[in-house]
Amino acid sequence: MSKEKEKTMAGKMPETFAEWGEYYNRQKKETILIPVDKQNKDDEVVPVCVNGYIYQVQRGKKVEVPVVVAEILRNAGYIS
């Protein structure tokens, strides 16, 4: 992201999906692992929507996600 755009976004909430994506990509990351669902092996991803921005988190592999996504998955019981 350009320095000019970073200045204009500082101190205000993102308004577009693209701005939300940039905002979450700048956030602190956490490495998580969502186990494979033994009862539903075709369930390969867990969708997580944060302010209209959707993450497709793959099961059975360690992935890096913004802390807010990890928190949502923890609260929903997908990870501990």
Distance bins in CASP14 RR format, pairs under 12 A and 6 or more apart:
PFRMAT RR
TARGET T0000
AUTHOR 0000-0000-0000
RMODE 2
METHOD distances of the structure
MODEL  1
1 7 0 0 0 0 0 1 0 0 0 0 0
1 8 0 0 0 0 0 1 0 0 0 0 0
1 9 1 0 0 1 0 0 0 0 0 0 0
1 10 0 0 0 0 0 1 0 0 0 0 0
1 14 0 0 0 0 0 1 0 0 0 0 0
1 18 0 0 0 0 0 1 0 0 0 0 0
1 19 0 0 0 0 1 0 0 0 0 0 0
1 21 0 0 0 0 0 1 0 0 0 0 0
1 22 1 0 1 0 0 0 0 0 0 0 0
1 23 0 0 0 0 0 1 0 0 0 0 0
1 25 0 0 0 0 1 0 0 0 0 0 0
1 26 0 0 0 0 1 0 0 0 0 0 0
2 8 0 0 0 0 1 0 0 0 0 0 0
2 9 0 0 0 0 0 1 0 0 0 0 0
2 22 0 0 0 0 0 1 0 0 0 0 0
3 9 0 0 0 0 0 1 0 0 0 0 0
3 10 0 0 0 0 0 1 0 0 0 0 0
4 10 0 0 0 0 0 1 0 0 0 0 0
5 12 0 0 0 0 0 1 0 0 0 0 0
5 14 0 0 0 0 0 1 0 0 0 0 0
5 16 0 0 0 0 0 1 0 0 0 0 0
5 18 0 0 0 0 0 1 0 0 0 0 0
5 19 0 0 0 0 1 0 0 0 0 0 0
5 22 0 0 0 0 1 0 0 0 0 0 0
5 23 0 0 0 0 0 1 0 0 0 0 0
5 26 0 0 0 0 0 1 0 0 0 0 0
6 12 0 0 0 0 0 1 0 0 0 0 0
6 19 0 0 0 0 0 1 0 0 0 0 0
6 22 0 0 0 0 1 0 0 0 0 0 0
6 23 0 0 0 0 0 1 0 0 0 0 0
6 26 0 0 0 0 1 0 0 0 0 0 0
8 14 0 0 0 0 0 1 0 0 0 0 0
8 15 0 0 0 0 0 1 0 0 0 0 0
8 19 0 0 0 0 1 0 0 0 0 0 0
8 22 0 0 0 0 0 1 0 0 0 0 0
9 15 0 0 0 0 1 0 0 0 0 0 0
9 16 0 0 0 0 0 1 0 0 0 0 0
9 18 0 0 0 0 0 1 0 0 0 0 0
9 19 1 0 0 1 0 0 0 0 0 0 0
9 20 0 0 0 0 0 1 0 0 0 0 0
9 21 0 0 0 0 0 1 0 0 0 0 0
9 22 1 0 0 1 0 0 0 0 0 0 0
9 23 1 0 0 1 0 0 0 0 0 0 0
9 26 0 0 0 0 1 0 0 0 0 0 0
10 23 0 0 0 0 0 1 0 0 0 0 0
10 26 0 0 0 0 0 1 0 0 0 0 0
11 23 0 0 0 0 0 1 0 0 0 0 0
12 19 0 0 0 0 1 0 0 0 0 0 0
12 23 0 0 0 0 0 1 0 0 0 0 0
13 19 0 0 0 0 1 0 0 0 0 0 0
13 20 0 0 0 0 1 0 0 0 0 0 0
13 23 0 0 0 0 1 0 0 0 0 0 0
13 51 0 0 0 0 1 0 0 0 0 0 0
14 20 1 0 1 0 0 0 0 0 0 0 0
14 21 1 0 0 1 0 0 0 0 0 0 0
14 22 1 0 0 1 0 0 0 0 0 0 0
14 23 1 0 1 0 0 0 0 0 0 0 0
14 24 0 0 0 0 1 0 0 0 0 0 0
14 25 0 0 0 0 0 1 0 0 0 0 0
14 26 0 0 0 0 0 1 0 0 0 0 0
14 27 0 0 0 0 0 1 0 0 0 0 0
14 50 0 0 0 0 0 1 0 0 0 0 0
14 51 1 0 0 1 0 0 0 0 0 0 0
14 52 0 0 0 0 0 1 0 0 0 0 0
14 53 0 0 0 0 1 0 0 0 0 0 0
15 21 0 0 0 0 0 1 0 0 0 0 0
15 22 0 0 0 0 0 1 0 0 0 0 0
15 23 0 0 0 0 0 1 0 0 0 0 0
15 51 0 0 0 0 0 1 0 0 0 0 0
15 52 0 0 0 0 0 1 0 0 0 0 0
16 22 0 0 0 0 1 0 0 0 0 0 0
16 23 0 0 0 0 0 1 0 0 0 0 0
16 51 0 0 0 0 0 1 0 0 0 0 0
16 52 0 0 0 0 0 1 0 0 0 0 0
16 53 0 0 0 0 0 1 0 0 0 0 0
17 23 0 0 0 0 0 1 0 0 0 0 0
17 24 0 0 0 0 0 1 0 0 0 0 0
17 49 0 0 0 0 0 1 0 0 0 0 0
17 50 0 0 0 0 0 1 0 0 0 0 0
17 51 0 0 0 0 1 0 0 0 0 0 0
17 52 1 0 0 1 0 0 0 0 0 0 0
17 53 1 0 0 1 0 0 0 0 0 0 0
17 54 0 0 0 0 1 0 0 0 0 0 0
18 24 0 0 0 0 0 1 0 0 0 0 0
18 25 0 0 0 0 0 1 0 0 0 0 0
18 52 0 0 0 0 0 1 0 0 0 0 0
18 53 0 0 0 0 1 0 0 0 0 0 0
19 25 0 0 0 0 0 1 0 0 0 0 0
19 26 0 0 0 0 0 1 0 0 0 0 0
19 51 0 0 0 0 0 1 0 0 0 0 0
19 52 0 0 0 0 0 1 0 0 0 0 0
19 53 0 0 0 0 1 0 0 0 0 0 0
20 26 0 0 0 0 0 1 0 0 0 0 0
20 27 0 0 0 0 0 1 0 0 0 0 0
20 49 0 0 0 0 0 1 0 0 0 0 0
20 50 1 0 0 1 0 0 0 0 0 0 0
20 51 1 0 1 0 0 0 0 0 0 0 0
20 52 1 0 0 1 0 0 0 0 0 0 0
20 53 1 0 1 0 0 0 0 0 0 0 0
20 54 0 0 0 0 0 1 0 0 0 0 0
20 55 0 0 0 0 0 1 0 0 0 0 0
20 66 0 0 0 0 0 1 0 0 0 0 0
20 68 0 0 0 0 0 1 0 0 0 0 0
21 27 0 0 0 0 1 0 0 0 0 0 0
21 50 0 0 0 0 1 0 0 0 0 0 0
21 51 0 0 0 0 1 0 0 0 0 0 0
21 52 0 0 0 0 1 0 0 0 0 0 0
21 53 1 0 1 0 0 0 0 0 0 0 0
21 54 0 0 0 0 0 1 0 0 0 0 0
21 55 0 0 0 0 1 0 0 0 0 0 0
21 66 0 0 0 0 1 0 0 0 0 0 0
21 68 0 0 0 0 0 1 0 0 0 0 0
21 69 0 0 0 0 0 1 0 0 0 0 0
22 53 0 0 0 0 0 1 0 0 0 0 0
22 66 0 0 0 0 0 1 0 0 0 0 0
23 50 0 0 0 0 1 0 0 0 0 0 0
23 51 0 0 0 0 1 0 0 0 0 0 0
23 52 0 0 0 0 0 1 0 0 0 0 0
23 53 0 0 0 0 1 0 0 0 0 0 0
23 66 0 0 0 0 1 0 0 0 0 0 0
23 68 0 0 0 0 0 1 0 0 0 0 0
24 48 0 0 0 0 0 1 0 0 0 0 0
24 49 0 0 0 0 0 1 0 0 0 0 0
24 50 1 0 0 1 0 0 0 0 0 0 0
24 51 0 0 0 0 1 0 0 0 0 0 0
24 52 0 0 0 0 0 1 0 0 0 0 0
24 53 1 0 0 1 0 0 0 0 0 0 0
24 54 0 0 0 0 0 1 0 0 0 0 0
24 55 0 0 0 0 1 0 0 0 0 0 0
24 64 0 0 0 0 0 1 0 0 0 0 0
24 65 0 0 0 0 1 0 0 0 0 0 0
24 66 1 0 1 0 0 0 0 0 0 0 0
24 67 0 0 0 0 1 0 0 0 0 0 0
24 68 1 0 0 1 0 0 0 0 0 0 0
24 69 1 0 0 1 0 0 0 0 0 0 0
24 70 0 0 0 0 0 1 0 0 0 0 0
24 72 0 0 0 0 0 1 0 0 0 0 0
25 53 0 0 0 0 1 0 0 0 0 0 0
25 55 0 0 0 0 0 1 0 0 0 0 0
25 64 0 0 0 0 0 1 0 0 0 0 0
25 65 0 0 0 0 0 1 0 0 0 0 0
25 66 1 0 0 1 0 0 0 0 0 0 0
25 68 0 0 0 0 0 1 0 0 0 0 0
25 69 0 0 0 0 0 1 0 0 0 0 0
26 66 0 0 0 0 1 0 0 0 0 0 0
26 67 0 0 0 0 0 1 0 0 0 0 0
26 68 0 0 0 0 0 1 0 0 0 0 0
27 50 0 0 0 0 0 1 0 0 0 0 0
27 53 0 0 0 0 0 1 0 0 0 0 0
27 55 0 0 0 0 0 1 0 0 0 0 0
27 64 0 0 0 0 0 1 0 0 0 0 0
27 65 0 0 0 0 1 0 0 0 0 0 0
27 66 1 0 1 0 0 0 0 0 0 0 0
27 67 1 0 0 1 0 0 0 0 0 0 0
27 68 1 0 0 1 0 0 0 0 0 0 0
27 69 0 0 0 0 1 0 0 0 0 0 0
27 70 0 0 0 0 0 1 0 0 0 0 0
27 71 0 0 0 0 0 1 0 0 0 0 0
28 64 0 0 0 0 0 1 0 0 0 0 0
28 65 0 0 0 0 0 1 0 0 0 0 0
28 66 1 0 0 1 0 0 0 0 0 0 0
28 67 1 0 1 0 0 0 0 0 0 0 0
28 68 0 0 0 0 1 0 0 0 0 0 0
28 69 0 0 0 0 0 1 0 0 0 0 0
28 70 0 0 0 0 1 0 0 0 0 0 0
28 71 0 0 0 0 0 1 0 0 0 0 0
29 55 0 0 0 0 0 1 0 0 0 0 0
29 62 0 0 0 0 0 1 0 0 0 0 0
29 63 0 0 0 0 1 0 0 0 0 0 0
29 64 1 0 1 0 0 0 0 0 0 0 0
29 65 1 0 0 1 0 0 0 0 0 0 0
29 66 1 0 0 1 0 0 0 0 0 0 0
29 67 1 0 0 1 0 0 0 0 0 0 0
29 68 0 0 0 0 0 1 0 0 0 0 0
29 69 0 0 0 0 1 0 0 0 0 0 0
29 70 0 0 0 0 1 0 0 0 0 0 0
30 57 0 0 0 0 0 1 0 0 0 0 0
30 62 0 0 0 0 0 1 0 0 0 0 0
30 63 0 0 0 0 1 0 0 0 0 0 0
30 64 1 0 0 1 0 0 0 0 0 0 0
30 65 1 0 0 1 0 0 0 0 0 0 0
30 66 1 0 0 1 0 0 0 0 0 0 0
30 67 1 0 1 0 0 0 0 0 0 0 0
30 68 0 0 0 0 1 0 0 0 0 0 0
30 69 0 0 0 0 1 0 0 0 0 0 0
30 70 1 0 1 0 0 0 0 0 0 0 0
30 71 0 0 0 0 1 0 0 0 0 0 0
30 72 0 0 0 0 0 1 0 0 0 0 0
30 73 0 0 0 0 1 0 0 0 0 0 0
30 74 0 0 0 0 1 0 0 0 0 0 0
30 79 0 0 0 0 1 0 0 0 0 0 0
31 57 0 0 0 0 0 1 0 0 0 0 0
31 61 0 0 0 0 0 1 0 0 0 0 0
31 62 1 0 1 0 0 0 0 0 0 0 0
31 63 1 0 0 1 0 0 0 0 0 0 0
31 64 1 0 1 0 0 0 0 0 0 0 0
31 65 0 0 0 0 1 0 0 0 0 0 0
31 66 0 0 0 0 0 1 0 0 0 0 0
31 67 0 0 0 0 0 1 0 0 0 0 0
31 69 0 0 0 0 0 1 0 0 0 0 0
31 70 0 0 0 0 1 0 0 0 0 0 0
31 79 0 0 0 0 0 1 0 0 0 0 0
32 46 0 0 0 0 0 1 0 0 0 0 0
32 48 0 0 0 0 0 1 0 0 0 0 0
32 55 0 0 0 0 0 1 0 0 0 0 0
32 57 1 0 0 1 0 0 0 0 0 0 0
32 58 0 0 0 0 0 1 0 0 0 0 0
32 59 0 0 0 0 0 1 0 0 0 0 0
32 60 0 0 0 0 0 1 0 0 0 0 0
32 61 0 0 0 0 1 0 0 0 0 0 0
32 62 1 0 0 1 0 0 0 0 0 0 0
32 63 1 0 0 1 0 0 0 0 0 0 0
32 64 1 0 0 1 0 0 0 0 0 0 0
32 65 1 0 0 1 0 0 0 0 0 0 0
32 66 0 0 0 0 0 1 0 0 0 0 0
32 67 0 0 0 0 0 1 0 0 0 0 0
32 69 0 0 0 0 1 0 0 0 0 0 0
32 70 1 0 1 0 0 0 0 0 0 0 0
32 71 0 0 0 0 0 1 0 0 0 0 0
32 72 0 0 0 0 0 1 0 0 0 0 0
32 73 1 0 0 1 0 0 0 0 0 0 0
32 74 0 0 0 0 1 0 0 0 0 0 0
32 77 0 0 0 0 0 1 0 0 0 0 0
32 78 0 0 0 0 1 0 0 0 0 0 0
32 79 1 0 1 0 0 0 0 0 0 0 0
32 80 0 0 0 0 1 0 0 0 0 0 0
33 46 0 0 0 0 0 1 0 0 0 0 0
33 57 0 0 0 0 1 0 0 0 0 0 0
33 58 0 0 0 0 1 0 0 0 0 0 0
33 59 0 0 0 0 1 0 0 0 0 0 0
33 60 1 0 0 1 0 0 0 0 0 0 0
33 61 1 0 0 1 0 0 0 0 0 0 0
33 62 1 0 1 0 0 0 0 0 0 0 0
33 63 1 0 0 1 0 0 0 0 0 0 0
33 64 0 0 0 0 0 1 0 0 0 0 0
33 65 0 0 0 0 0 1 0 0 0 0 0
33 70 0 0 0 0 0 1 0 0 0 0 0
33 73 0 0 0 0 0 1 0 0 0 0 0
33 78 0 0 0 0 1 0 0 0 0 0 0
33 79 1 0 0 1 0 0 0 0 0 0 0
33 80 0 0 0 0 0 1 0 0 0 0 0
34 43 0 0 0 0 1 0 0 0 0 0 0
34 44 0 0 0 0 0 1 0 0 0 0 0
34 45 0 0 0 0 1 0 0 0 0 0 0
34 46 1 0 1 0 0 0 0 0 0 0 0
34 47 0 0 0 0 0 1 0 0 0 0 0
34 48 0 0 0 0 0 1 0 0 0 0 0
34 55 0 0 0 0 0 1 0 0 0 0 0
34 56 0 0 0 0 0 1 0 0 0 0 0
34 57 1 0 1 0 0 0 0 0 0 0 0
34 58 1 0 0 1 0 0 0 0 0 0 0
34 59 1 0 1 0 0 0 0 0 0 0 0
34 60 1 0 0 1 0 0 0 0 0 0 0
34 61 0 0 0 0 1 0 0 0 0 0 0
34 62 0 0 0 0 1 0 0 0 0 0 0
34 63 0 0 0 0 1 0 0 0 0 0 0
34 65 0 0 0 0 1 0 0 0 0 0 0
34 69 0 0 0 0 0 1 0 0 0 0 0
34 70 0 0 0 0 0 1 0 0 0 0 0
34 72 0 0 0 0 0 1 0 0 0 0 0
34 73 1 0 0 1 0 0 0 0 0 0 0
34 74 0 0 0 0 0 1 0 0 0 0 0
34 76 0 0 0 0 0 1 0 0 0 0 0
34 77 0 0 0 0 1 0 0 0 0 0 0
34 78 1 0 1 0 0 0 0 0 0 0 0
34 79 1 0 0 1 0 0 0 0 0 0 0
34 80 0 0 0 0 0 1 0 0 0 0 0
35 41 0 0 0 0 0 1 0 0 0 0 0
35 43 0 0 0 0 0 1 0 0 0 0 0
35 46 0 0 0 0 0 1 0 0 0 0 0
35 57 0 0 0 0 0 1 0 0 0 0 0
35 58 0 0 0 0 0 1 0 0 0 0 0
35 59 1 0 0 1 0 0 0 0 0 0 0
35 60 1 0 0 1 0 0 0 0 0 0 0
35 61 0 0 0 0 0 1 0 0 0 0 0
35 62 0 0 0 0 0 1 0 0 0 0 0
35 73 0 0 0 0 0 1 0 0 0 0 0
35 77 0 0 0 0 0 1 0 0 0 0 0
35 78 0 0 0 0 1 0 0 0 0 0 0
35 79 0 0 0 0 1 0 0 0 0 0 0
35 80 0 0 0 0 0 1 0 0 0 0 0
36 42 0 0 0 0 0 1 0 0 0 0 0
36 43 0 0 0 0 1 0 0 0 0 0 0
36 44 0 0 0 0 1 0 0 0 0 0 0
36 45 0 0 0 0 0 1 0 0 0 0 0
36 46 0 0 0 0 0 1 0 0 0 0 0
36 58 0 0 0 0 1 0 0 0 0 0 0
36 59 1 0 1 0 0 0 0 0 0 0 0
36 60 1 0 1 0 0 0 0 0 0 0 0
36 61 0 0 0 0 1 0 0 0 0 0 0
36 78 0 0 0 0 0 1 0 0 0 0 0
37 43 1 0 1 0 0 0 0 0 0 0 0
37 44 0 0 0 0 1 0 0 0 0 0 0
37 45 0 0 0 0 0 1 0 0 0 0 0
37 46 0 0 0 0 1 0 0 0 0 0 0
37 59 1 0 0 1 0 0 0 0 0 0 0
37 60 0 0 0 0 1 0 0 0 0 0 0
37 78 0 0 0 0 1 0 0 0 0 0 0
38 59 0 0 0 0 0 1 0 0 0 0 0
38 60 0 0 0 0 0 1 0 0 0 0 0
40 46 0 0 0 0 0 1 0 0 0 0 0
40 59 0 0 0 0 1 0 0 0 0 0 0
41 59 0 0 0 0 1 0 0 0 0 0 0
41 60 0 0 0 0 0 1 0 0 0 0 0
42 59 0 0 0 0 0 1 0 0 0 0 0
43 56 0 0 0 0 0 1 0 0 0 0 0
43 57 0 0 0 0 0 1 0 0 0 0 0
43 58 0 0 0 0 0 1 0 0 0 0 0
43 59 1 0 0 1 0 0 0 0 0 0 0
43 60 0 0 0 0 0 1 0 0 0 0 0
43 78 0 0 0 0 0 1 0 0 0 0 0
44 56 0 0 0 0 1 0 0 0 0 0 0
44 57 0 0 0 0 0 1 0 0 0 0 0
44 58 1 0 0 1 0 0 0 0 0 0 0
44 59 1 0 1 0 0 0 0 0 0 0 0
44 60 0 0 0 0 1 0 0 0 0 0 0
44 61 0 0 0 0 1 0 0 0 0 0 0
45 54 0 0 0 0 0 1 0 0 0 0 0
45 55 0 0 0 0 1 0 0 0 0 0 0
45 56 1 0 1 0 0 0 0 0 0 0 0
45 57 1 0 0 1 0 0 0 0 0 0 0
45 58 1 0 1 0 0 0 0 0 0 0 0
45 59 1 0 0 1 0 0 0 0 0 0 0
45 60 0 0 0 0 0 1 0 0 0 0 0
45 61 0 0 0 0 0 1 0 0 0 0 0
45 63 0 0 0 0 0 1 0 0 0 0 0
45 73 0 0 0 0 0 1 0 0 0 0 0
45 78 0 0 0 0 0 1 0 0 0 0 0
46 54 0 0 0 0 0 1 0 0 0 0 0
46 55 0 0 0 0 1 0 0 0 0 0 0
46 56 1 0 0 1 0 0 0 0 0 0 0
46 57 1 0 1 0 0 0 0 0 0 0 0
46 58 0 0 0 0 1 0 0 0 0 0 0
46 59 1 0 0 1 0 0 0 0 0 0 0
46 60 0 0 0 0 0 1 0 0 0 0 0
46 61 0 0 0 0 0 1 0 0 0 0 0
46 63 0 0 0 0 0 1 0 0 0 0 0
46 65 0 0 0 0 0 1 0 0 0 0 0
46 69 0 0 0 0 1 0 0 0 0 0 0
46 70 0 0 0 0 0 1 0 0 0 0 0
46 72 0 0 0 0 1 0 0 0 0 0 0
46 73 1 0 0 1 0 0 0 0 0 0 0
46 76 0 0 0 0 1 0 0 0 0 0 0
46 77 0 0 0 0 0 1 0 0 0 0 0
46 78 1 0 1 0 0 0 0 0 0 0 0
46 79 0 0 0 0 1 0 0 0 0 0 0
47 53 0 0 0 0 0 1 0 0 0 0 0
47 54 1 0 1 0 0 0 0 0 0 0 0
47 55 1 0 0 1 0 0 0 0 0 0 0
47 56 1 0 1 0 0 0 0 0 0 0 0
47 57 1 0 0 1 0 0 0 0 0 0 0
47 58 0 0 0 0 0 1 0 0 0 0 0
47 59 0 0 0 0 0 1 0 0 0 0 0
47 69 0 0 0 0 0 1 0 0 0 0 0
47 72 0 0 0 0 0 1 0 0 0 0 0
47 73 0 0 0 0 0 1 0 0 0 0 0
47 76 0 0 0 0 0 1 0 0 0 0 0
47 78 0 0 0 0 0 1 0 0 0 0 0
48 54 1 0 0 1 0 0 0 0 0 0 0
48 55 1 0 1 0 0 0 0 0 0 0 0
48 56 0 0 0 0 1 0 0 0 0 0 0
48 57 1 0 1 0 0 0 0 0 0 0 0
48 58 0 0 0 0 0 1 0 0 0 0 0
48 63 0 0 0 0 0 1 0 0 0 0 0
48 65 1 0 0 1 0 0 0 0 0 0 0
48 66 0 0 0 0 1 0 0 0 0 0 0
48 68 0 0 0 0 1 0 0 0 0 0 0
48 69 1 0 1 0 0 0 0 0 0 0 0
48 70 0 0 0 0 1 0 0 0 0 0 0
48 71 0 0 0 0 1 0 0 0 0 0 0
48 72 1 0 1 0 0 0 0 0 0 0 0
48 73 1 0 0 1 0 0 0 0 0 0 0
48 74 0 0 0 0 0 1 0 0 0 0 0
48 75 0 0 0 0 0 1 0 0 0 0 0
48 76 0 0 0 0 1 0 0 0 0 0 0
48 78 0 0 0 0 1 0 0 0 0 0 0
48 79 0 0 0 0 0 1 0 0 0 0 0
49 55 1 0 0 1 0 0 0 0 0 0 0
49 56 0 0 0 0 0 1 0 0 0 0 0
49 57 0 0 0 0 0 1 0 0 0 0 0
49 68 0 0 0 0 0 1 0 0 0 0 0
49 69 0 0 0 0 1 0 0 0 0 0 0
49 72 0 0 0 0 1 0 0 0 0 0 0
49 73 0 0 0 0 0 1 0 0 0 0 0
49 76 0 0 0 0 0 1 0 0 0 0 0
50 57 0 0 0 0 0 1 0 0 0 0 0
50 65 0 0 0 0 0 1 0 0 0 0 0
50 66 1 0 0 1 0 0 0 0 0 0 0
50 67 0 0 0 0 0 1 0 0 0 0 0
50 68 1 0 1 0 0 0 0 0 0 0 0
50 69 1 0 0 1 0 0 0 0 0 0 0
50 70 0 0 0 0 0 1 0 0 0 0 0
50 71 0 0 0 0 1 0 0 0 0 0 0
50 72 1 0 0 1 0 0 0 0 0 0 0
50 73 0 0 0 0 0 1 0 0 0 0 0
51 66 0 0 0 0 0 1 0 0 0 0 0
51 68 0 0 0 0 1 0 0 0 0 0 0
51 69 0 0 0 0 0 1 0 0 0 0 0
51 72 0 0 0 0 0 1 0 0 0 0 0
53 65 0 0 0 0 0 1 0 0 0 0 0
53 66 0 0 0 0 1 0 0 0 0 0 0
53 68 0 0 0 0 1 0 0 0 0 0 0
53 69 0 0 0 0 1 0 0 0 0 0 0
53 72 0 0 0 0 0 1 0 0 0 0 0
54 69 0 0 0 0 0 1 0 0 0 0 0
54 72 0 0 0 0 0 1 0 0 0 0 0
55 63 0 0 0 0 1 0 0 0 0 0 0
55 64 0 0 0 0 0 1 0 0 0 0 0
55 65 1 0 0 1 0 0 0 0 0 0 0
55 66 0 0 0 0 1 0 0 0 0 0 0
55 68 0 0 0 0 1 0 0 0 0 0 0
55 69 1 0 1 0 0 0 0 0 0 0 0
55 70 0 0 0 0 0 1 0 0 0 0 0
55 72 0 0 0 0 1 0 0 0 0 0 0
55 73 0 0 0 0 1 0 0 0 0 0 0
56 63 0 0 0 0 1 0 0 0 0 0 0
56 65 0 0 0 0 0 1 0 0 0 0 0
56 69 0 0 0 0 0 1 0 0 0 0 0
57 63 1 0 0 1 0 0 0 0 0 0 0
57 64 0 0 0 0 0 1 0 0 0 0 0
57 65 1 0 0 1 0 0 0 0 0 0 0
57 66 0 0 0 0 0 1 0 0 0 0 0
57 69 1 0 0 1 0 0 0 0 0 0 0
57 70 0 0 0 0 1 0 0 0 0 0 0
57 72 0 0 0 0 1 0 0 0 0 0 0
57 73 1 0 0 1 0 0 0 0 0 0 0
57 76 0 0 0 0 0 1 0 0 0 0 0
57 78 0 0 0 0 1 0 0 0 0 0 0
57 79 0 0 0 0 1 0 0 0 0 0 0
58 64 0 0 0 0 0 1 0 0 0 0 0
58 65 0 0 0 0 0 1 0 0 0 0 0
59 73 0 0 0 0 0 1 0 0 0 0 0
59 78 0 0 0 0 1 0 0 0 0 0 0
59 79 0 0 0 0 0 1 0 0 0 0 0
60 78 0 0 0 0 0 1 0 0 0 0 0
60 79 0 0 0 0 0 1 0 0 0 0 0
62 70 0 0 0 0 0 1 0 0 0 0 0
62 79 0 0 0 0 0 1 0 0 0 0 0
63 69 0 0 0 0 1 0 0 0 0 0 0
63 70 0 0 0 0 1 0 0 0 0 0 0
63 73 0 0 0 0 0 1 0 0 0 0 0
63 79 0 0 0 0 0 1 0 0 0 0 0
64 70 0 0 0 0 1 0 0 0 0 0 0
65 71 0 0 0 0 1 0 0 0 0 0 0
65 72 0 0 0 0 1 0 0 0 0 0 0
65 73 1 0 0 1 0 0 0 0 0 0 0
65 74 0 0 0 0 0 1 0 0 0 0 0
65 78 0 0 0 0 0 1 0 0 0 0 0
65 79 0 0 0 0 0 1 0 0 0 0 0
66 72 0 0 0 0 1 0 0 0 0 0 0
66 73 0 0 0 0 0 1 0 0 0 0 0
67 73 0 0 0 0 0 1 0 0 0 0 0
67 74 0 0 0 0 0 1 0 0 0 0 0
68 74 0 0 0 0 0 1 0 0 0 0 0
68 75 0 0 0 0 0 1 0 0 0 0 0
69 75 0 0 0 0 0 1 0 0 0 0 0
69 76 0 0 0 0 0 1 0 0 0 0 0
69 78 0 0 0 0 0 1 0 0 0 0 0
69 79 0 0 0 0 0 1 0 0 0 0 0
70 76 0 0 0 0 0 1 0 0 0 0 0
70 77 0 0 0 0 0 1 0 0 0 0 0
70 78 0 0 0 0 1 0 0 0 0 0 0
70 79 1 0 0 1 0 0 0 0 0 0 0
70 80 0 0 0 0 0 1 0 0 0 0 0
71 77 0 0 0 0 0 1 0 0 0 0 0
71 78 0 0 0 0 0 1 0 0 0 0 0
71 79 0 0 0 0 1 0 0 0 0 0 0
72 78 0 0 0 0 1 0 0 0 0 0 0
72 79 0 0 0 0 1 0 0 0 0 0 0
73 79 1 0 1 0 0 0 0 0 0 0 0
73 80 0 0 0 0 1 0 0 0 0 0 0
74 80 1 0 0 1 0 0 0 0 0 0 0
END
